[in-house]
Amino acid sequence: MFNLTASLSFTESEITIKASNSDLFNQILQTVTAINNGQQVALSNNSNEDGREAIEVYEEYCKGIGENLSVISIKNRTSVRGYIRALFNGRKLSEIDRTAMFDIKNNLGKLPVYLYNKDFYNQKLLLKDIPSYKPSFKTITSGTQERIFTMLISFFNWCVAKGFKENNPFDKQKLFNDKNKEEKVVAYTQKDLEKLFVGDDFKRFSLRFSARYWIPLFSLYMGARRGEIAGLDVDDVKRDKHGRWYIQINKNSKVPGKKKLVKNDHSTRLVPIHDKLIELGFERYVQTIKAEGYPVLFPDLIIKRNGLVDGDALSIPFLEYRKELKIEGHKTLHSLRHNAVTCLKHKKCHLPDIQQLIGHAFGNITFDVYGEPSDMSDMFELVNKIDYELNLEPWSDSELKKHTRERVWSKSKTNLQI
């Protein structure tokens, strides 16, 4: 450890050096003398930083070996891996310093939405080539840029903790992108909801898939996340001592090899099922799935080889469905969750109760060893305040739905090897 202070006057150069030991003092004095005599000084880098390629170290970070990470944390790390590979551009971890950080920061907004876009891939463009290239492809949104940049900050913090880097070059850095209003996910209007759920269009959208019927409605009437609902097992649907239905959102599945996408510890909770969903036939749906012997609640969604339910098989068709209906604005399946929260806020419900319902709060409703909930009367009352006055048609099963369940579950069993 040493201290170095220097002062400069206009009439003469004066350097004052203070060091904690004589060896260091002599080294600095020799360097200053050499510079004063016009000699070149070779600076050696005695850094012990990791010499591997940065992407190789990031691959190790993605695995999370020895860390107590949730499924969603691993997914978040791996989901931006392709973008980060392009940004690292073959650099070694030891080469990523503050200058490289600014290079990465400046190039973030130039990445294509799809890294294997034909224009981008066929011309084998490197990041350094992009400024002179007029892209014909769509670039990533500012929201995606923020997500990647946040992951880079976390990655280099991890590298420092592991001793791979001496410091984090991304420390105390922020992206100052003004998000376009069109990029912000917003709630649907009442007219939008009527287009989405009332009439023949919704029948057509959910004709073959029960998941397309129930999961959007669970988001709309209970504020639940897509991944939370899509990953439910049949055993996660329960009744309390008063006979009221609720779902148990947790991280554990009884299906071998299946994983649940639960965002964080706050998301592990009990959620009362809205009376509207029971009215629409959810109890009958659960009985049907149980009678057919499925352990998962939505067997018409494929379980991928990594054990996660393929939620994109729902989100992407829903986005196309929204576009067909010519609903404007940046509105997605996740927007329905915003609708539930907005509805409760308009009714001046207590914010901590809303947070508890949607999985944003500490001190959520818990359950004991036997899975019995604490008194949920207030939460049942809260969830049933969500109302849109929509004239919805009840769920109906069909031969098409049955065929889809059988076909998709057969593939899921192969993926899970059960």
Disulfide bonds with the S-S distance in Angstrom:
none
